[in-house]
Amino acid sequence: MSATSSLPQPRDAKIISLILRSLNVDDYEPKVVHQLLEFAYRYTSDVFQDALVYSEHAGKSELDIDDIQLAIQGRVNHSFTTPPPKEFLLELADEKNKQPLPLIPEKYGIRLPPERHTLTAINYQILPEVPPKDAQDVEMR
């Protein structure tokens, strides 16, 4: 969907749409805005709850900027991780690429496991129906 929508949007949804447009994201599903709004609301409410806990622990009656900064830093350290350095990833790729790929077999097509390991395999046995001995006695009389 285009960033411009004919339906009226709440102010926060318009802000998310403007942020997406500023990042040159012009084509996205409408649910993306809702997901980003939910993330933003959850993140800010969690930060404020953590800040309240820090403020109460410090014996303060009101929140201040230090409590909020401490809560944000705690969330950043707990929730978000930084990707590994590019050099480390290149070393890993070089090490992995040293191993040659397996040879392509002469046969082609989908390789299926043996019949006994598939869900379509027969997993029961049918015993022949043996007439009871009493039935043979009845027929002879």
Steps between C-alpha positions, in 0.01 A plus 500: 500500500615850436594722790214731408172358618148626443384392846549743789779393733580586861781748555748231608425290193561804280834554674601137439399538134710817473798322657466218248474749215812685626686168484389460134257220583209577269339159458395306811207311645263702722567256785861617513387832646291318762791273593737794536244688710456200727876466539537870581218498756628183667856630509407837651264348758772252604754782529266705718417201721871432548560868573227492767665199663838678500342815642328307780822314576684832531232628739381777268139608479517602131674385186795697374713484188765281667243225570382507141856495362586207727188314383584564134858383552373187673262429210773558242737263680228240556291512182730602216830353393757635263596290199847350494772698321531461125855365528384219730224403258746502209734268693212262569398505134857433385531207742167352387579553131828308531300178516396389152139433423399135464504360148174496311387137460426352158135448592268796496166576659371498852670254730250321721588292804452126490136387497519376857578855624213677322157578636341316208672173591283216622535488874266211570462135407181320406471156652300250300167423654516152649162339562446399860524131585142499618385601150667194345327272746162655414553449125586132542188413695 
